Amino acid sequence: MAMWRPTLLALSLLGAAIPALAVDFRSVDVPAAILYDAPSQKGKKLYLIKAQTPVEVVVRLEGWSKVRDAEGTLAWIESRSLAEKRTLVVTTAPAQIRQAAQPDAAVVAELDKWVAVEFIEPASPGWAKVRHRDGATGYVRSTQVWGL
């Protein structure tokens, strides 16, 4: 047993040195999806989640994804209900979409809490470029949204 200790130690250190996997955000791609307490339609139905809502995928299992929502709730959803399209949801209202990634830039639109916007691309540190469903495009502070 003593000869295995150095090997086990080396393997555990190697595991600690491997970087964590990237965060995997998706959006709900159906008008409303059911979230379950288990990866099965026989599981307890917890609640509905609407289209365009961002979720973080934490586990995938045979056609199911365990996801975390903006409030931190974990639940299972059928993977076919998710799209790779990235969206963000406003968590601090009002959130302002600005013309540029600067706090003093002109405000293009103000958003209420829980409004979803399309994530276009990362911007300068602390900002994300987004598009609202009415077409307003600009930059929002990363501290005002969830899904990055």
KASULLIN-V679589 format. One record per residue. N is the residue number from 1. RES is the residue in one letter. PSI is psi in degrees with one decimal (none if undefined). D_FIRST is the distance of its C-alpha to the first C-alpha in whole Angstrom. Layout:
n->N res->RES psi->PSI d_first->D_FIRST
n->N res->RES psi->PSI d_first->D_FIRST
//
This chain:
n->1 res->M psi->-35.6 d_first->0
n->2 res->A psi->-31.6 d_first->4
n->3 res->M psi->-19.6 d_first->5
n->4 res->W psi->-18.7 d_first->5
n->5 res->R psi->-47.2 d_first->7
n->6 res->P psi->-36.9 d_first->10
n->7 res->T psi->-45.5 d_first->11
n->8 res->L psi->-39.8 d_first->11
n->9 res->L psi->-44.6 d_first->13
n->10 res->A psi->-42.6 d_first->15
n->11 res->L psi->-39.4 d_first->15
n->12 res->S psi->-37.0 d_first->16
n->13 res->L psi->-37.2 d_first->19
n->14 res->L psi->-43.0 d_first->20
n->15 res->G psi->-37.9 d_first->21
n->16 res->A psi->-25.8 d_first->23
n->17 res->A psi->-18.5 d_first->25
n->18 res->I psi->128.7 d_first->26
n->19 res->P psi->151.8 d_first->30
n->20 res->A psi->151.4 d_first->30
n->21 res->L psi->152.1 d_first->33
n->22 res->A psi->150.6 d_first->36
n->23 res->V psi->137.5 d_first->38
n->24 res->D psi->99.7 d_first->40
n->25 res->F psi->140.5 d_first->43
n->26 res->R psi->175.1 d_first->46
n->27 res->S psi->153.0 d_first->49
n->28 res->V psi->131.4 d_first->50
n->29 res->D psi->13.3 d_first->53
n->30 res->V psi->159.9 d_first->54
n->31 res->P psi->-40.2 d_first->57
n->32 res->A psi->135.3 d_first->55
n->33 res->A psi->146.0 d_first->51
n->34 res->I psi->134.6 d_first->50
n->35 res->L psi->134.6 d_first->47
n->36 res->Y psi->164.1 d_first->44
n->37 res->D psi->-6.9 d_first->42
n->38 res->A psi->159.6 d_first->40
n->39 res->P psi->64.0 d_first->40
n->40 res->S psi->145.5 d_first->42
n->41 res->Q psi->-11.2 d_first->46
n->42 res->K psi->-8.7 d_first->46
n->43 res->G psi->168.7 d_first->44
n->44 res->K psi->129.4 d_first->46
n->45 res->K psi->122.1 d_first->48
n->46 res->L psi->-53.7 d_first->48
n->47 res->Y psi->171.8 d_first->51
n->48 res->L psi->148.0 d_first->52
n->49 res->I psi->134.2 d_first->52
n->50 res->K psi->165.2 d_first->55
n->51 res->A psi->147.8 d_first->55
n->52 res->Q psi->0.4 d_first->54
n->53 res->T psi->129.2 d_first->52
n->54 res->P psi->145.3 d_first->48
n->55 res->V psi->152.8 d_first->45
n->56 res->E psi->122.0 d_first->42
n->57 res->V psi->122.2 d_first->39
n->58 res->V psi->-24.2 d_first->36
n->59 res->V psi->143.5 d_first->35
n->60 res->R psi->137.8 d_first->36
n->61 res->L psi->104.0 d_first->36
n->62 res->E psi->63.3 d_first->38
n->63 res->G psi->3.0 d_first->41
n->64 res->W psi->151.9 d_first->40
n->65 res->S psi->131.7 d_first->40
n->66 res->K psi->124.5 d_first->38
n->67 res->V psi->157.2 d_first->41
n->68 res->R psi->134.3 d_first->41
n->69 res->D psi->-177.1 d_first->45
n->70 res->A psi->-22.2 d_first->47
n->71 res->E psi->-0.9 d_first->46
n->72 res->G psi->2.2 d_first->43
n->73 res->T psi->134.5 d_first->43
n->74 res->L psi->136.0 d_first->40
n->75 res->A psi->168.7 d_first->42
n->76 res->W psi->142.3 d_first->41
n->77 res->I psi->147.7 d_first->44
n->78 res->E psi->129.1 d_first->45
n->79 res->S psi->-30.6 d_first->44
n->80 res->R psi->-12.4 d_first->47
n->81 res->S psi->-1.1 d_first->49
n->82 res->L psi->147.4 d_first->48
n->83 res->A psi->156.2 d_first->49
n->84 res->E psi->-17.7 d_first->47
n->85 res->K psi->130.8 d_first->51
n->86 res->R psi->134.3 d_first->50
n->87 res->T psi->162.1 d_first->52
n->88 res->L psi->156.2 d_first->51
n->89 res->V psi->138.7 d_first->53
n->90 res->V psi->129.1 d_first->55
n->91 res->T psi->-14.9 d_first->53
n->92 res->T psi->113.1 d_first->55
n->93 res->A psi->148.0 d_first->59
n->94 res->P psi->143.4 d_first->61
n->95 res->A psi->138.8 d_first->59
n->96 res->Q psi->132.3 d_first->62
n->97 res->I psi->123.2 d_first->61
n->98 res->R psi->156.5 d_first->63
n->99 res->Q psi->-32.3 d_first->65
n->100 res->A psi->163.7 d_first->62
n->101 res->A psi->60.9 d_first->59
n->102 res->Q psi->140.9 d_first->60
n->103 res->P psi->-21.5 d_first->61
n->104 res->D psi->6.5 d_first->65
n->105 res->A psi->156.1 d_first->65
n->106 res->A psi->142.0 d_first->68
n->107 res->V psi->125.6 d_first->66
n->108 res->V psi->-38.5 d_first->67
n->109 res->A psi->154.0 d_first->66
n->110 res->E psi->138.7 d_first->64
n->111 res->L psi->140.3 d_first->62
n->112 res->D psi->165.9 d_first->61
n->113 res->K psi->141.6 d_first->58
n->114 res->W psi->6.8 d_first->56
n->115 res->V psi->134.3 d_first->58
n->116 res->A psi->142.6 d_first->56
n->117 res->V psi->152.5 d_first->57
n->118 res->E psi->131.6 d_first->55
n->119 res->F psi->119.6 d_first->53
n->120 res->I psi->-52.6 d_first->54
n->121 res->E psi->158.8 d_first->52
n->122 res->P psi->151.1 d_first->51
n->123 res->A psi->-154.3 d_first->53
n->124 res->S psi->159.5 d_first->53
n->125 res->P psi->129.7 d_first->50
n->126 res->G psi->2.8 d_first->51
n->127 res->W psi->155.8 d_first->53
n->128 res->A psi->140.9 d_first->53
n->129 res->K psi->129.7 d_first->56
n->130 res->V psi->164.8 d_first->57
n->131 res->R psi->127.8 d_first->60
n->132 res->H psi->156.6 d_first->61
n->133 res->R psi->-21.7 d_first->62
n->134 res->D psi->0.6 d_first->66
n->135 res->G psi->-14.0 d_first->65
n->136 res->A psi->125.1 d_first->65
n->137 res->T psi->139.5 d_first->63
n->138 res->G psi->-149.5 d_first->61
n->139 res->Y psi->139.0 d_first->58
n->140 res->V psi->147.0 d_first->57
n->141 res->R psi->137.5 d_first->55
n->142 res->S psi->-20.3 d_first->51
n->143 res->T psi->-9.6 d_first->51
n->144 res->Q psi->-2.1 d_first->54
n->145 res->V psi->165.0 d_first->52
n->146 res->W psi->142.5 d_first->48
n->147 res->G psi->8.4 d_first->47
n->148 res->L psi->none d_first->46
//
